[in-house]
């Protein structure tokens, strides 16, 4: 399914909305305020963790859940984003009839991989070490891929149930600008050998750790995948069971074909694409090649990889601001002498 990622925390926790989904908006102001048991605006000092509320956001009422684990936030369950309330935020108790409406957002995770970290071994050499927390570089790299992708595609594998959440495990693919093929984001991150390692055995052994101590969005127990039948698993899954499930997953070409027709047989048109942006990056093979290449300029020797990385940063900066609107024009009288 084609998706939009609304909130990205790390590769094991990001929130998705199918592109074809319609966000749920509650009735107009007078209708919702006339519902029984609504009451007046809630005092922010008296809210409870997990409380359902209706929030006046962008001039519309939408559903939210209060989360107070580290700070007071409102999770907008139909938009998949956090809202930090302030003194101007208006929210009231959500009428019970609106709690039953399913959310369009689901929490997703890539699977079968483990994050990497660095350690010093007994020979005082730096080497990779499997860990359970994602390093900042891996998170930022995946955020960059998501930001500049022309299209994102998600193939569900299974739903893992925890005490806090249901998380949809799957394969996340992206399509870059100027490229018509989809690339598994795991393969892209594996090209940088400091981010992750494909290790199904370690992944299964650490399931209970990887999907515990999470933010509790009770609305995510509602799985917005009505036309997809996928197995429900627990953190006690064995490696054999996991491999059996993965063996039944459609490859990306078959998954896209099965997604192209709706229940009545008509063709489903993909939702509008994001604005195409140029991505300036190097492949793993290019990094290896240029890291050992040196160029002499005006008698000074420079590493080719460093030169290319600096140029890529410049190009990305130009790409970022090329459509920026001018905010004024500076003038000066220096040099404007009259004869």
C-alpha positions in Angstrom: 0.0 0.0 0.0 1.1 3.6 -0.7 1.5 5.4 2.6 2.5 8.7 4.1 4.6 8.6 7.3 3.2 11.2 9.7 5.4 10.7 12.7 8.8 9.0 12.6 10.5 8.1 15.9 12.9 5.4 14.7 13.0 2.5 12.2 11.1 0.3 14.8 8.4 2.9 15.4 6.8 5.1 12.8 3.2 6.0 12.2 1.6 5.6 8.7 -1.5 6.6 6.9 -2.6 5.0 3.7 -2.6 7.7 1.0 -6.1 6.8 -0.1 -7.5 7.2 3.4 -9.7 10.1 4.4 -9.0 11.8 7.7 -11.9 11.8 10.1 -13.2 15.3 11.0 -15.8 15.7 13.7 -19.0 17.7 13.2 -19.1 21.5 13.4 -18.7 23.4 16.7 -22.4 23.7 17.6 -23.1 20.0 16.9 -20.3 18.5 19.0 -20.9 21.0 21.9 -24.6 20.0 21.9 -23.7 16.3 22.5 -24.6 15.0 26.0 -21.9 14.6 28.6 -19.5 16.9 26.8 -19.2 19.8 29.3 -17.0 22.8 29.0 -13.3 23.1 28.0 -11.1 20.8 30.1 -8.6 22.3 32.6 -5.2 21.2 31.4 -4.1 20.6 35.0 -6.9 18.0 35.5 -6.4 15.7 32.4 -5.6 12.0 32.8 -3.2 9.8 30.8 -5.2 8.0 28.1 -8.2 10.3 28.2 -10.0 10.8 24.9 -10.6 14.4 23.9 -12.0 16.5 21.0 -9.4 19.1 20.0 -10.1 22.3 18.1 -7.1 22.1 15.7 -6.8 24.1 12.4 -10.3 25.4 12.9 -11.8 21.9 13.0 -12.6 19.4 15.8 -10.5 16.2 15.7 -10.0 13.3 18.0 -7.1 13.1 20.4 -5.7 11.1 23.3 -3.8 12.6 26.2 -0.4 11.2 26.8 1.6 12.2 30.0 4.6 9.8 30.1 7.3 12.4 29.8 5.3 15.6 29.1 1.7 16.5 28.4 1.0 15.9 24.7 -2.2 15.2 22.7 -1.9 12.4 20.1 -4.2 13.3 17.2 -5.3 9.8 16.3 -6.7 10.6 12.9 -3.6 12.6 11.8 -0.8 10.6 13.4 1.0 13.6 15.0 1.6 15.0 18.5 0.2 18.3 19.6 1.8 20.1 22.5 -1.1 22.0 24.1 -0.7 25.5 25.5 -3.0 28.0 27.1 -4.8 28.7 23.8 -5.5 25.0 23.0 -9.2 24.2 23.3 -10.2 20.6 24.0 -13.2 18.9 25.6 -14.2 15.4 26.5 -14.8 13.3 23.4 -18.5 12.2 23.1 -18.6 8.4 23.5 -20.1 7.8 20.1 -17.0 9.1 18.4 -14.6 6.8 20.2 -15.9 3.9 18.1 -14.8 5.4 14.8 -11.6 3.5 13.6 -8.4 5.4 13.3 -6.7 5.8 9.9 -3.2 5.8 11.4 -1.2 2.7 12.4 2.2 2.2 14.0 4.6 0.3 11.8 8.1 -1.1 12.1 10.7 -2.7 9.8 11.7 -6.2 10.8 14.5 -8.8 10.8 17.3 -6.3 11.5 19.2 -5.1 14.5 20.7 -1.6 15.2 24.5 -1.3 15.4 26.8 0.6 17.8 30.5 0.9 18.1 32.8 -0.7 20.8 36.5 -1.2 21.4 37.6 -4.8 21.5 40.4 -6.4 23.4 42.9 -5.4 20.6 41.8 -1.8 21.0 40.2 -1.8 17.6 36.8 -0.2 16.9 34.2 -2.7 15.7 30.4 -3.0 15.3 28.3 -4.3 18.1 24.6 -5.3 17.9 22.4 -3.3 20.3 18.7 -2.6 20.8 18.7 1.2 20.4 19.1 3.1 17.2 21.9 5.5 16.9 21.2 9.1 15.9 22.9 8.7 12.5 20.6 5.8 11.5 17.5 7.8 12.5 18.6 10.9 10.6 19.5 8.9 7.5 16.1 7.2 7.4 14.4 10.6 8.0 16.3 12.0 5.1 15.3 9.1 2.8 11.7 9.5 3.8 11.7 13.3 3.3 13.1 13.2 -0.2 11.3 10.0 -1.4 8.8 10.5 -4.3 6.7 7.6 -3.0 6.7 5.3 0.0 5.3 1.7 -0.1 4.6 -0.6 2.8 4.1 -4.4 2.6 2.6 -5.7 5.9 4.1 -9.0 7.3 2.5 -9.4 10.7 1.0 -7.6 13.6 2.9 -7.9 16.9 0.7 -7.4 20.0 2.2 -5.9 23.2 0.6 -4.7 26.4 0.7 -1.1 25.1 0.3 -1.3 21.3 -0.3 -3.3 18.2 2.6 -2.7 15.8 2.4 -3.7 12.1 5.7 -5.3 11.0 6.5 -5.0 7.3 8.9 -4.1 4.5 9.2 -0.3 3.8 10.1 0.6 0.2 10.9 4.0 -1.3 11.1 5.5 -4.7 13.7 8.2 -5.2 13.3 11.1 -7.7 14.6 10.1 -11.1 14.2 6.4 -10.4 11.2 4.2 -11.3 12.1 1.2 -9.1 11.3 0.7 -5.4 14.2 0.1 -3.0 13.8 -1.7 0.3 14.9 0.9 2.9 16.8 -1.9 4.8 19.0 -2.5 1.8 19.7 1.2 1.6 20.6 1.5 5.3 22.7 -1.7 5.1 24.9 0.1 2.5 26.1 2.2 5.4 27.7 -0.4 7.6 27.3 1.5 10.8 23.5 1.6 11.0 22.0 -1.9 11.0 22.6 -5.6 10.4 20.3 -8.1 8.9 20.1 -10.6 11.7 16.8 -12.5 12.0 18.0 -14.6 14.9 19.0 -11.7 17.1 15.8 -9.8 16.1 13.6 -12.7 17.3 15.6 -13.1 20.5 15.1 -9.4 21.4 11.4 -9.0 20.4 10.3 -8.4 23.9 12.9 -5.7 24.4 12.5 -4.0 21.0 8.8 -3.5 21.4 8.5 -2.7 25.1 8.5 0.7 27.0 6.7 2.4 24.2 4.4 5.3 24.1 0.9 4.1 24.8 -1.6 5.0 22.0 -4.6 2.9 22.8 -6.2 3.9 19.6 -3.5 2.1 17.7 -5.1 -1.2 18.8 -7.5 -0.5 16.0 -5.8 -1.8 12.9 -6.8 0.2 9.7 -5.9 -2.6 7.3 -9.4 -3.9 6.4 -8.4 -5.5 3.1 -5.2 -7.1 4.3 -5.1 -10.4 6.1 -1.9 -10.8 8.1 -1.0 -13.0 11.1 -1.1 -11.7 14.6 2.1 -12.7 16.6 3.4 -12.1 20.1 6.9 -11.5 21.5 7.2 -15.2 22.2 7.5 -15.9 18.5 10.1 -18.6 17.5 12.6 -18.2 14.7 11.0 -21.0 12.8 7.5 -19.4 13.0 9.0 -16.1 11.9 10.7 -17.6 8.9 7.5 -19.4 7.9 5.5 -16.1 8.1 8.2 -14.2 6.0 8.2 -17.0 3.4 4.5 -16.3 2.6 5.0 -12.5 2.1 4.4 -11.2 -1.4 7.4 -9.6 -3.1 7.1 -6.0 -4.0 5.9 -6.6 -7.6 3.1 -9.0 -6.6 2.1 -6.8 -3.6 1.7 -3.8 -6.0 -0.4 -5.9 -8.4 -2.7 -7.0 -5.6 -3.1 -3.4 -4.5 -4.0 -2.1 -7.9 -7.6 -3.2 -7.9 -10.4 -2.4 -5.5 -13.1 -4.8 -4.3 -15.4 -4.0 -7.2 -12.5 -4.6 -9.7 -12.0 -1.0 -10.7 -8.5 0.4 -10.9 -7.3 2.4 -7.9 -5.5 5.5 -8.9 -2.5 6.3 -6.7 -2.8 9.4 -4.6 -1.0 12.6 -5.7 2.7 12.4 -5.4 4.9 14.6 -3.3 6.9 17.3 -5.1 9.9 15.7 -6.7 13.2 16.8 -5.2 16.7 16.0 -6.4 18.7 13.7 -4.0 22.4 14.1 -3.9 24.1 11.1 -2.3 26.8 8.5 -2.8 26.4 4.7 -3.0 28.4 2.5 -0.7 30.6 1.4 -3.6 31.3 5.0 -4.5 32.2 5.8 -0.9 34.7 2.9 -0.9 36.2 3.9 -4.2 36.6 7.7 -3.5 37.9 7.2 0.1 41.2 5.9 -1.3 41.5 8.4 -4.1 43.4 11.7 -3.8 43.5 14.7 -6.0 46.3 17.3 -6.2 45.2 20.9 -6.6 47.8 23.7 -6.7 50.4 21.4 -5.1 48.0 20.4 -2.3 46.7 16.9 -1.9 43.0 16.4 -1.1 41.0 13.3 -0.4 38.4 12.9 -3.2 35.7 11.6 -0.8 35.9 14.7 1.4 35.7 17.0 -1.6 32.6 15.2 -2.9 30.9 15.2 0.6 31.5 18.9 0.9 30.1 19.5 -2.6 27.0 17.3 -1.8 26.4 19.5 1.3 26.5 22.6 -0.8 24.1 21.1 -3.4 21.7 20.0 -0.7 21.8 23.5 0.8 21.1 25.0 -2.7 18.2 22.5 -3.2 16.7 23.4 0.2 16.6 27.2 -0.5 16.2 27.3 -4.3 12.5 28.0 -4.0 12.7 30.3 -1.0 11.0 33.6 -1.4 13.1 36.8 -1.2 12.5 38.7 2.0 14.1 42.0 0.9 17.0 43.6 -0.9 19.9 45.2 0.8 21.3 48.5 -0.7 24.5 50.3 -0.1 26.1 53.5 -1.2 29.6 52.3 -0.9 31.4 52.7 -4.2 28.7 54.9 -5.7 30.8 58.0 -6.1 30.0 60.8 -8.5 32.6 62.5 -10.7 
